[in-house]
Each structure stands twice: as structure tokens, then as C-alpha cells.
């Protein structure tokens, strides 16, 4: 069950990042030409693949080390709390919802004023940056064991195939993807994983062993939900 939870979380988290990368590539393709946009995306993917090929064989030996679990757990906790904080503020109406259509329009307006080289760099940097975040998510979620690393990798790969397929079909930003809800769920799950692995790295024996992930996630959900409701109730009335 843990493998399924890790894979599902990696799928959702990677999907959010890849949707953002797709928006940038679409803006470049429509504004400056598909050849330039796709070449930039391909170059970024080649760089990521090279990094993974170099570092990948060393990962299974590292994930069993409790110091690695402690560090990666702390990183996952930080990332999860950052995502969750923004998701709570959005759900409470304290922060604007993430809007891929608005981001797409802003990117197009900027690209229309830039040169072809700058447009290529925009697509390359966008895909590379979001790709690095996906790799970081996979490493954070898969640090528990080689099996979990495999599950996280598969989840991210499925997300990549799904987002690319949808992008090829619709040729427009994936604005209907419930990205804000996905970020709320991912924030809860990554925070729970971060707490769990930080504890394991500190040699904490969790009650119920691996099943602790589920009650930790429920606790995080309860705290996030109650915080959202409290912020909604305390929000100043519109003039």
C-alpha cells in the first residue's frame, strides 16, 4: 500500500510541475514556432536524462542510510509545508488561485517582445526547472527504500506521458486540470512523508510501522482543514 501511496503522490506532484512546463512550451510554440519550442524542450529533457543516468545507479545504496532519510525527510517536510501553506491560503481566499490561462497569456505577451534565442531559452529553462523539481520530488518520496524509489519513478513517468499526450491533443493550457486541489492533496501527502521519514532518520519507531503514513496524513489534513476554515471565517468582508 505504501508503494501505491508513493506512486500516487509522485504522479500528482509531478503532474502539477509538468502542467506548468507544458504551459511555457505551448506559449513559445504558438508565439515563436513549434520547432524552436520542441527543440528546447527536448534539449532540457536530454540534460535531465544525463543527470539521472549519472546519479541513478548510486541512489539505491544511499536510501538505506538513516542520515540520508533524515536529510531527505527534512527536505520533504519543508517542500510539503510550503505547498500546503500556499494551498491553504488559496482555499481560504487569501491568495489568488493558480490560473494556467493567465500564466499562458502573460508568457505570450512577454515572448512577443523577445528574440528567437530568448524564446528558446525560456522554453529550455522552463522545462529544465520543472524537470529538476520532478526529480527532487521523486528522490524525496523514494528515499525510504529502492522499492519506493521505483514506485515514485513510475508515478512521475506516468504523469509525464499523460501531460505530454494531453498537450499534443488539445494544444492549449490544461486549465481544467484541478491544479489547486491537486496541490492541496500533494501538500498533505508530502508533509506526511516528510514527518515519517524525518522520524525514521532520527530512529523513531512509529506505531503501526509503515501504516503510520496514513494517520500522519489524517492529522495533517485535519490541521490544514481547520486552518482553512479559520482563515475563511476571519477574512475581512468585501467593501
Beta strands, then each sheet from edge to edge (+ up, - down):
end
